């Protein structure tokens, strides 16, 4: 790797302790660029675009291949697993929340929404298919996830409106 970059190994290892650290750093940069959700001003459109991009990133990009390898490595290295969680997963969850937060700010979603649970239900199935079942993560699948979320959000709004009327 160092030879391809035209530097000595000592230069690489001055910045990173292991090859896995190099891969993680490169992956984090790719994820930050590719996985920031768009803001079209429409929740459904934003979620569809974001989940589709996440699916493509994890299944068809070199970075997705690296991610799958890093997750595998994390199963055997608790210190690295913590670094992966803090370096990627925590930051990605923050990015995943953006469409919901924007929708709350626009009044499209209730402010009391359990964002953590909803994000788990939106992106969790994508990761499950990528990492566990290897089933396709196509547009129809990600669109169903968005439709299920919108249905839950509409139902929660209806219940909230009913409670406000009777309260």
C-alpha positions as CSV (number, residue, x, y, z in Angstrom):
1,X,0.0,0.0,0.0
2,X,2.8,2.4,0.9
3,X,4.7,1.6,-2.3
4,X,1.6,2.4,-4.4
5,X,1.3,5.7,-2.6
6,X,5.0,6.4,-3.2
7,X,5.8,6.7,0.5
8,X,7.7,4.6,3.0
9,X,5.7,2.3,5.4
10,X,6.9,4.4,8.3
11,X,5.1,7.4,6.8
12,X,1.8,5.4,6.6
13,X,2.2,4.0,10.1
14,X,3.0,7.4,11.5
15,X,-0.6,8.3,10.8
16,X,-2.3,4.9,11.1
17,X,-1.3,2.0,13.4
18,X,-2.7,-0.8,11.3
19,X,-4.0,-1.4,7.8
20,X,-7.5,-1.7,9.3
21,X,-7.1,1.9,10.6
22,X,-6.2,3.1,7.1
23,X,-9.3,1.4,5.7
24,X,-11.5,2.8,8.4
25,X,-10.2,6.3,7.8
26,X,-10.7,6.1,4.0
27,X,-14.2,4.5,4.5
28,X,-15.2,7.3,6.9
29,X,-14.3,10.0,4.3
30,X,-16.3,8.1,1.6
31,X,-19.3,7.7,3.9
32,X,-19.3,11.4,4.9
33,X,-19.4,12.4,1.2
34,X,-21.8,9.8,-0.1
35,X,-24.3,9.4,2.8
36,X,-25.4,12.9,3.7
37,X,-29.1,12.9,2.9
38,X,-30.4,15.4,0.4
39,X,-32.8,18.1,1.3
40,X,-35.5,18.5,-1.4
41,X,-38.0,19.9,1.1
42,X,-40.2,16.8,0.8
43,X,-39.8,14.1,3.5
44,X,-40.9,11.2,1.3
45,X,-38.6,12.1,-1.5
46,X,-35.7,12.8,0.9
47,X,-36.1,9.4,2.6
48,X,-36.4,7.5,-0.7
49,X,-33.3,9.2,-2.0
50,X,-31.3,8.6,1.2
51,X,-32.2,5.0,1.6
52,X,-31.5,4.3,-2.1
53,X,-28.1,6.0,-1.8
54,X,-27.3,4.0,1.4
55,X,-28.3,0.7,-0.3
56,X,-26.2,1.5,-3.4
57,X,-23.2,2.6,-1.3
58,X,-23.3,-0.5,0.8
59,X,-23.9,-3.0,-2.0
60,X,-22.2,-1.6,-5.1
61,X,-19.4,0.6,-4.1
62,X,-15.8,-0.2,-3.1
63,X,-16.5,1.6,0.2
64,X,-19.4,-0.8,0.8
65,X,-17.0,-3.8,0.3
66,X,-14.6,-2.2,2.8
67,X,-17.5,-1.6,5.2
68,X,-18.5,-5.3,5.2
69,X,-14.9,-6.3,5.8
70,X,-14.6,-3.8,8.7
71,X,-17.8,-5.1,10.3
72,X,-16.4,-8.6,10.0
73,X,-13.1,-7.5,11.6
74,X,-15.1,-5.7,14.4
75,X,-16.6,-9.1,15.4
76,X,-13.2,-10.2,16.6
77,X,-11.6,-7.0,17.9
78,X,-13.6,-5.1,20.6
79,X,-11.3,-2.1,20.5
80,X,-11.8,-1.8,16.7
81,X,-15.5,-2.4,17.1
82,X,-15.7,0.6,19.4
83,X,-13.8,2.7,17.0
84,X,-16.1,1.7,14.1
85,X,-19.1,2.6,16.2
86,X,-17.8,5.9,17.3
87,X,-16.2,6.8,14.0
88,X,-19.0,5.6,11.6
89,X,-22.2,4.4,13.2
90,X,-22.7,7.3,15.6
91,X,-22.0,9.9,12.9
92,X,-24.1,8.0,10.3
93,X,-27.0,7.9,12.7
94,X,-26.7,11.7,13.0
95,X,-26.8,12.0,9.2
96,X,-29.7,9.5,9.0
97,X,-31.8,11.7,11.3
98,X,-31.4,14.8,9.1
99,X,-34.5,14.2,6.9
100,X,-36.7,13.6,10.0
101,X,-35.3,16.7,11.8
102,X,-35.9,18.8,8.8
103,X,-39.4,17.5,8.5
104,X,-40.1,18.3,12.1
105,X,-38.7,21.9,11.6
106,X,-41.1,22.2,8.5
107,X,-44.0,20.9,10.6
108,X,-44.4,17.8,8.5
109,X,-43.7,15.5,11.4
110,X,-44.6,15.7,15.1
111,X,-41.9,17.1,17.4
112,X,-42.3,14.2,19.8
113,X,-41.3,11.5,17.2
114,X,-39.0,8.8,18.6
115,X,-36.3,9.5,16.1
116,X,-33.9,6.8,17.2
117,X,-36.6,4.1,16.9
118,X,-37.7,5.4,13.5
119,X,-34.2,5.6,12.2
120,X,-33.6,2.0,13.3
121,X,-36.8,0.9,11.4
122,X,-35.8,2.8,8.3
123,X,-32.1,1.9,7.9
124,X,-31.9,-1.2,10.1
125,X,-33.5,-3.5,7.4
126,X,-31.0,-2.2,4.8
127,X,-28.0,-3.1,7.0
128,X,-29.7,-6.5,7.9
129,X,-30.0,-7.4,4.2
130,X,-26.5,-6.2,3.4
131,X,-24.8,-7.9,6.4
132,X,-27.0,-10.9,7.3
133,X,-29.3,-12.2,4.6
134,X,-27.7,-10.9,1.3
135,X,-31.2,-10.4,-0.1
136,X,-31.5,-7.6,-2.6
137,X,-31.8,-4.1,-1.4
138,X,-33.5,-2.7,-4.5
139,X,-35.6,0.4,-5.0
140,X,-38.8,-1.4,-4.3
141,X,-37.5,-2.6,-0.9
142,X,-36.3,0.9,0.2
143,X,-39.5,2.4,-1.0
144,X,-41.5,0.0,1.1
145,X,-39.5,1.0,4.1
146,X,-40.3,4.7,3.5
147,X,-44.0,3.9,2.9
148,X,-44.1,2.0,6.2
149,X,-42.5,4.9,8.0
150,X,-44.9,7.4,6.5
151,X,-47.9,5.2,7.5
152,X,-46.6,5.0,11.1
153,X,-46.0,8.8,11.2
154,X,-49.5,9.5,9.8
155,X,-51.0,7.1,12.3
156,X,-49.1,8.8,15.2
157,X,-50.3,12.2,14.0
158,X,-53.9,10.9,13.9
159,X,-53.6,9.6,17.4
160,X,-52.0,12.8,18.6
161,X,-54.8,14.9,17.0
162,X,-57.4,12.7,18.7
163,X,-55.7,13.1,22.1
164,X,-55.6,16.9,21.6
165,X,-59.3,17.0,20.8
166,X,-60.3,14.9,23.8
167,X,-57.8,16.5,26.2
